[in-house]
Amino acid sequence: MQSNFLEKDLEDIIIDNIPNIYERGFPKLYANVIRQFHTISNRRIDIFAFEIVNNILYAQIIELKKDSCGVDAMRQVIEYYDDILIGVYKSYDDFFIDIILVGKEIDYDLCRFNYLTPHLSLYQYKYDYDGIKFIKDGVYIENCKNKNNAQNKETEISIRLNKQQQ
């Protein structure tokens, strides 16, 4: 991969290949796709895709990172999400907004955002001689569940020990 690969290059690849980008592992996008979408607070979403069916909004907020997707990227998309909610709250009967983060690597500190799991998809991209590929990082979700289960067990043990010592 080129060392000067930019987020714009990633955006160009996705936008230029919308009809078949899913063949490379990227999620299918809704019918209406806008790049560099300006939110109500004048923030810019890399790619915003949406459809309106029976006055229900289905949307995808797609944030691209040339390197790692971490906590800062998550904070960024949560701000986008809030902006979209403010804009659509009274306009539609219902809405479903998915967040898609794409980066070269996934920072496992994102586990603290596991409450967003049903609406959050993380994709790693790999760019090599065969072109670009996107890998949905289901391992991330499992690692978060395992990490949270381990923390819950540690908390339970700690509570039991404290009660026994009293």
N, C-alpha and C positions, 0 to 999 in steps of 0.2 A: 504494500500500500504506500502511496505517496506520503511523505512526511508533511506536506502542506495541504493535506486533505482537510477541508473545512466543513462546518455545519451546512453551509450553503450548497456544497457539493452533494451532501447527503440528501438535502431537500430537493435539489435538482433531479437526482436519481429517482427519488420516490415520485415526484410530480410528473416527470417525463415518462414514467412507466406505470401509471395508475392501473391501466387495464390488466396488467399481468404481474404486478409487483408481488402479489400474494404467492405466486409460484416460487418466489425467493424467500418465503417465510413471513412476509409482512402481512399484517391483518388486512382484510378487505376494507376499503374505505366506503363511506356513505357517498351518495350520488353527487352531492355538492361539495366541492373542495376549494378552499381558499388558503393560499399561502400568505404568511405574514398578516394574519387577521388581527385587526386592532380591536381591543376590548373596550368596554365602556370607560375604563380608567386609562385608556391609551397604552395598554400593555400590548405586546405583539406575540401572538401565538404562532409558532413556526408553521403548523398546518392545522386547519380547523375544517373538519368534514361533518356534514349534517344532512339529515332528511327530515321532512315533516310528513307524518302519516296520520290522518284523522285527528289533526290538531295536537299531535304528540310529537315532541322534538326528540330526535335521536341524534346524538352528537359525539364526536371524537375530538379530544384535545391532544395534539401530538407535539411533543417537545423533543427536539433532537439535540444530542450532545456529541461532539466529535470525540470526546474522551469518556470520562466516567459519569454515570448518572448517580448523583448522591443526594444528600439531604437538601442542598441548595436548589437543585433541580426540582425536588419534590415541593419545596416551599413555593417555588415559582409557579408550578402548575396548579397548586392549591389557590394561589391568587387568581390565576386565569379562571379556574372553576368558579370561584366566588363571583368574579365579574360576569361570567356567563349566566349564573343563577340570578343575579340582580337584573340582568337584561331580559331574561325569559320568564321570570317568576309568574307574572300575571298574564303573559301572552299566550300560553299554551295550557291545555287541559292537564298535561303531564309532561315530564321530560326524563330522559335517560342520557347521562353524560359519562362517557368513558375517558379515562386518562391513559395515554400511551407514551411511555418514556423509552427513548431509543438512545443507546450509547455503545461505545466500544467495550465498556465494562459496567458492571452493576455493583454499587457500593452496598454492602450488606447492612450498613447503618440504617438503611431504609426500612428495616424490620419494625422500627417504632411506628411506622405508618400502616401497619398491617390491617387496621380497621378499614382501610380503603381497598383491601384486596379484591372484593367483587367488582370494583370499577377500575382497577389498576392493572395494566399489562406492561411488563418490562421486556424489552427486546435488546439483545446484543447484536451488533452488526459485525460482520467480518468481510473485509474487502481484499480480494486477492486476484490472482491471474484469471480465475473463473468468474469474476465479477463480484457482486455483493450478495451476501446471504444474511438473513435475519433469523435469530434463534430466540424463541420465546423462553424466557428464563423461569421455567416452572420450578427449577431447583431452588431459586431464590425464595419462592413461596413456601416450599417444604422446609428450607433452612429456617425461615422465620417461624413457622409453626413449631419446629423442633426447639428453637431457641426460646420461644415463649413458654412451651411446655416445661422445659428445663427450669426456667426462671420461676414458673408457678410451683414446681415441685420443691425448689430450694426455699421458696417463701413458706410453703406448707411445713416443711421440715423445721425451718427456723421458728415458726409459730409454735409447733409441737414442743420443740426443745425449750422455748421460753416458758411455756405453760408447765412443763415438767420441773423446771428449775424453781418455780414459784412455790 
